[in-house]
Amino acid sequence: MENQKKEDLAQLLDKTDNTSILNAIAILRDEGNDQLLELVIQIYISNSDREVRTAIFQLICDLKNQKSAEFVMAFINNPELASAKQMLVSSCWQSRLNYIQYFELFIQMVFVEPFEIAFEAFTVIENMEDRVSESRKKELINYIDSHLSECRIENQVLADDLVSIIKQYEE
């Protein structure tokens, strides 16, 4: 996307009327631009309109460029975007992007996040479809065992199932 078009789109997203925002999101869906994703997430946080929030969630779920996974994970870890964290983690299990390289981060979220976010992270782990080598499974199980003491009490039931889920992954 050329710079002028990117600026025009950013200006549309910066509008306060929901129709302009929805139009900009529709354009982003067609043309994509990872550099505007943070602005879109900030709109998700500040805009309470259900249609706008749903459109943003669907946009994040439908990302197709694998490089976008890096942006989504950066946003999940950004404290300034914390109020969008549950939506972002939920998008990880609903999207086509591959998040397997972030396994430990999702395990950590199961342990330390509030239950709603922990459940979404657990669902990401549960729905991973990639093959996992036996040595990688052992690494992950060791990671779980060594961090289990950090687990919140309300998340313990989720954490207790992690090892059995990892053991079930195909090699």
Phi, psi and omega in degrees: 000129181290158186301318181297317180295321177298316178295318178298319179294318177298321178294321177297319179293333183280353179292159179265343180276137187295330180297316178296319180296315179297322177297317179296320178296320178298319178295317178300321179301320183282320189252337177064146175187104182297332182292341179264357182298321180297319177299318179298319180292323175297324176295319177304318181291317188271344184254124183267359180295126184299318182295318179294313181296321177295317179298320179293315179301314179296322177300312181295320179294331185264010178301138185246336182280118183305329178300333179298334179301323178298318179295314180300316180294323177297320179293320178300322182272359181273113182300334179290343180249020186303327182287352175255003187300315181299317178298317182295316179295320177300321180296334182295323180273346181263352183264174178267358182286154181261119181249018186299329180289351181253020183312308183298325178295320178291321176299315179300321178296323177300322183284316195248346183275161172304155189308318183300318179285320178301320179296319178296317178296319177300318180295325175300312181297317182296330184258008176298133183250358181285159174282145181230125181293159179300321180293323178291321176301316179297318177302313182294319178295319176297320178298314179299310182300321183281345181246001183301330180294343179277353188291135173294148181301317183291346180257000186302322181296325176290312183299325181296337182267350185300315183298316181294326177294314181296322179297334182278348180298141177286151177271000000 
